[in-house]
């Protein structure tokens, strides 16, 4: 609350004190992700592609729903470590000046690398 008043002087009479309620609201924030779904191969590494608006509000945090499939560090670097699927959750808890942002997710599917062997051209040419 803020109280204002005037004690008066030679020219003006005193004014009655008035109290006002001052509400200071936090600045809203929003998380954006470049892709809501990502396909990876085991050992691939990517950036989660997340950003917070306003950019100076703070840092987002990252979590993996299945760290045996993908791991993610505090900078959003995602590494595929096993076959399967996982959800990367991006969040911002808010602070004294900024509101918490709605969480965003990135669905990650990880497959194994396919090993494809080249045809044995020598055997094919011999048969001709």
C-alpha atoms as a printed R data frame, in Angstrom:
    type eleno elety resid chain resno      x       y       z
1   ATOM     1    CA   UNK     A     1  0.000   0.000   0.000
2   ATOM     2    CA   UNK     A     2  1.063   3.555  -0.688
3   ATOM     3    CA   UNK     A     3 -0.180   6.419   1.477
4   ATOM     4    CA   UNK     A     4 -0.080   9.989   0.205
5   ATOM     5    CA   UNK     A     5 -0.983  13.180   1.984
6   ATOM     6    CA   UNK     A     6 -0.225  16.888   2.283
7   ATOM     7    CA   UNK     A     7  0.464  18.601   5.585
8   ATOM     8    CA   UNK     A     8 -0.449  22.033   4.264
9   ATOM     9    CA   UNK     A     9  1.517  25.280   4.021
10  ATOM    10    CA   UNK     A    10  0.969  29.076   3.884
11  ATOM    11    CA   UNK     A    11 -1.026  28.861   0.673
12  ATOM    12    CA   UNK     A    12 -2.791  25.495   0.905
13  ATOM    13    CA   UNK     A    13 -4.714  23.681   3.557
14  ATOM    14    CA   UNK     A    14 -3.720  20.217   4.674
15  ATOM    15    CA   UNK     A    15 -5.074  17.354   2.599
16  ATOM    16    CA   UNK     A    16 -6.488  14.142   3.986
17  ATOM    17    CA   UNK     A    17 -4.179  11.115   3.681
18  ATOM    18    CA   UNK     A    18 -5.199   8.645   1.011
19  ATOM    19    CA   UNK     A    19 -4.014   5.039   0.799
20  ATOM    20    CA   UNK     A    20 -3.731   3.238  -2.520
21  ATOM    21    CA   UNK     A    21 -3.003  -0.372  -3.278
22  ATOM    22    CA   UNK     A    22 -0.206  -0.744  -5.791
23  ATOM    23    CA   UNK     A    23  0.059  -4.082  -7.567
24  ATOM    24    CA   UNK     A    24  3.278  -4.905  -9.379
25  ATOM    25    CA   UNK     A    25  2.882  -7.773 -11.809
26  ATOM    26    CA   UNK     A    26  5.608 -10.070 -13.011
27  ATOM    27    CA   UNK     A    27  6.566 -10.066 -16.687
28  ATOM    28    CA   UNK     A    28  5.170 -13.093 -18.567
29  ATOM    29    CA   UNK     A    29  7.551 -15.565 -20.217
30  ATOM    30    CA   UNK     A    30  7.257 -18.084 -23.018
31  ATOM    31    CA   UNK     A    31  9.344 -21.068 -24.101
32  ATOM    32    CA   UNK     A    32  9.706 -21.890 -27.797
33  ATOM    33    CA   UNK     A    33 11.076 -25.115 -29.271
34  ATOM    34    CA   UNK     A    34 12.221 -25.494 -32.877
35  ATOM    35    CA   UNK     A    35 10.818 -29.034 -33.276
36  ATOM    36    CA   UNK     A    36  8.252 -30.870 -31.194
37  ATOM    37    CA   UNK     A    37  9.446 -34.232 -32.548
38  ATOM    38    CA   UNK     A    38 12.950 -35.414 -33.416
39  ATOM    39    CA   UNK     A    39 14.285 -38.668 -34.885
40  ATOM    40    CA   UNK     A    40 17.813 -39.624 -33.913
41  ATOM    41    CA   UNK     A    41 20.232 -42.515 -34.261
42  ATOM    42    CA   UNK     A    42 22.266 -43.941 -31.377
43  ATOM    43    CA   UNK     A    43 25.281 -41.675 -30.657
44  ATOM    44    CA   UNK     A    44 23.747 -38.650 -32.445
45  ATOM    45    CA   UNK     A    45 24.009 -35.335 -30.610
46  ATOM    46    CA   UNK     A    46 21.755 -32.321 -31.201
47  ATOM    47    CA   UNK     A    47 20.727 -29.085 -29.528
48  ATOM    48    CA   UNK     A    48 17.205 -29.202 -28.068
49  ATOM    49    CA   UNK     A    49 16.464 -25.946 -29.898
50  ATOM    50    CA   UNK     A    50 14.691 -24.185 -27.040
51  ATOM    51    CA   UNK     A    51 14.597 -20.487 -26.222
52  ATOM    52    CA   UNK     A    52 12.971 -18.300 -23.586
53  ATOM    53    CA   UNK     A    53 11.260 -14.969 -24.245
54  ATOM    54    CA   UNK     A    54 12.256 -12.503 -22.937
55  ATOM    55    CA   UNK     A    55 15.792 -13.799 -23.340
56  ATOM    56    CA   UNK     A    56 17.080 -12.022 -20.225
57  ATOM    57    CA   UNK     A    57 14.473 -13.614 -17.928
58  ATOM    58    CA   UNK     A    58 16.758 -16.473 -16.918
59  ATOM    59    CA   UNK     A    59 17.701 -19.974 -17.973
60  ATOM    60    CA   UNK     A    60 15.431 -22.811 -18.963
61  ATOM    61    CA   UNK     A    61 16.018 -26.286 -17.574
62  ATOM    62    CA   UNK     A    62 15.884 -29.595 -19.409
63  ATOM    63    CA   UNK     A    63 14.889 -33.085 -18.276
64  ATOM    64    CA   UNK     A    64 14.702 -36.426 -20.062
65  ATOM    65    CA   UNK     A    65 11.878 -38.851 -19.327
66  ATOM    66    CA   UNK     A    66 14.150 -41.783 -20.184
67  ATOM    67    CA   UNK     A    67 17.875 -41.257 -19.656
68  ATOM    68    CA   UNK     A    68 18.631 -44.744 -21.013
69  ATOM    69    CA   UNK     A    69 17.454 -43.429 -24.423
70  ATOM    70    CA   UNK     A    70 18.507 -39.758 -24.403
71  ATOM    71    CA   UNK     A    71 20.452 -37.593 -21.990
72  ATOM    72    CA   UNK     A    72 20.254 -33.816 -21.880
73  ATOM    73    CA   UNK     A    73 22.537 -31.361 -20.110
74  ATOM    74    CA   UNK     A    74 21.735 -27.953 -18.612
75  ATOM    75    CA   UNK     A    75 22.507 -26.240 -21.932
76  ATOM    76    CA   UNK     A    76 20.047 -28.407 -23.911
77  ATOM    77    CA   UNK     A    77 22.587 -30.686 -25.580
78  ATOM    78    CA   UNK     A    78 20.783 -33.950 -26.302
79  ATOM    79    CA   UNK     A    79 22.649 -37.226 -26.824
80  ATOM    80    CA   UNK     A    80 21.032 -40.452 -28.049
81  ATOM    81    CA   UNK     A    81 22.421 -43.261 -25.866
82  ATOM    82    CA   UNK     A    82 19.975 -46.114 -26.529
83  ATOM    83    CA   UNK     A    83 17.128 -47.268 -28.735
84  ATOM    84    CA   UNK     A    84 13.609 -46.197 -27.801
85  ATOM    85    CA   UNK     A    85 11.683 -43.019 -27.136
86  ATOM    86    CA   UNK     A    86 11.811 -40.237 -24.582
87  ATOM    87    CA   UNK     A    87 10.353 -36.826 -23.908
88  ATOM    88    CA   UNK     A    88 12.605 -33.831 -23.290
89  ATOM    89    CA   UNK     A    89 10.785 -31.331 -21.073
90  ATOM    90    CA   UNK     A    90 11.870 -27.690 -21.192
91  ATOM    91    CA   UNK     A    91 10.823 -25.549 -18.239
92  ATOM    92    CA   UNK     A    92 11.317 -22.161 -16.616
93  ATOM    93    CA   UNK     A    93 10.277 -21.806 -12.977
94  ATOM    94    CA   UNK     A    94 10.120 -18.016 -12.950
95  ATOM    95    CA   UNK     A    95 11.805 -15.639 -10.491
96  ATOM    96    CA   UNK     A    96 11.214 -12.340  -8.690
97  ATOM    97    CA   UNK     A    97 10.575 -10.446 -11.938
98  ATOM    98    CA   UNK     A    98  9.268 -13.066 -14.376
99  ATOM    99    CA   UNK     A    99  6.420 -15.566 -14.289
100 ATOM   100    CA   UNK     A   100  6.950 -19.288 -14.769
101 ATOM   101    CA   UNK     A   101  6.572 -20.372 -18.393
102 ATOM   102    CA   UNK     A   102  4.363 -23.163 -19.661
103 ATOM   103    CA   UNK     A   103  6.524 -26.263 -20.169
104 ATOM   104    CA   UNK     A   104  7.288 -27.354 -23.718
105 ATOM   105    CA   UNK     A   105  8.254 -30.847 -24.815
106 ATOM   106    CA   UNK     A   106 10.274 -32.489 -27.553
107 ATOM   107    CA   UNK     A   107  9.402 -36.115 -28.367
108 ATOM   108    CA   UNK     A   108 12.561 -38.020 -29.322
109 ATOM   109    CA   UNK     A   109 12.684 -41.390 -31.079
110 ATOM   110    CA   UNK     A   110 16.049 -43.133 -31.273
111 ATOM   111    CA   UNK     A   111 16.823 -45.985 -33.679
112 ATOM   112    CA   UNK     A   112 19.964 -47.999 -34.233
113 ATOM   113    CA   UNK     A   113 22.193 -47.274 -37.173
114 ATOM   114    CA   UNK     A   114 21.475 -49.675 -40.004
115 ATOM   115    CA   UNK     A   115 24.507 -51.476 -41.297
116 ATOM   116    CA   UNK     A   116 24.132 -52.006 -45.012
117 ATOM   117    CA   UNK     A   117 26.715 -54.120 -46.724
118 ATOM   118    CA   UNK     A   118 27.681 -53.407 -50.293
119 ATOM   119    CA   UNK     A   119 26.959 -56.111 -52.870
120 ATOM   120    CA   UNK     A   120 29.767 -58.463 -53.765
121 ATOM   121    CA   UNK     A   121 30.303 -57.137 -57.300
122 ATOM   122    CA   UNK     A   122 32.986 -59.756 -58.064
123 ATOM   123    CA   UNK     A   123 30.482 -62.601 -57.557
124 ATOM   124    CA   UNK     A   124 27.790 -60.830 -59.562
125 ATOM   125    CA   UNK     A   125 30.140 -60.213 -62.519
126 ATOM   126    CA   UNK     A   126 31.358 -63.825 -62.456
127 ATOM   127    CA   UNK     A   127 27.786 -65.056 -62.782
128 ATOM   128    CA   UNK     A   128 27.197 -63.008 -65.909
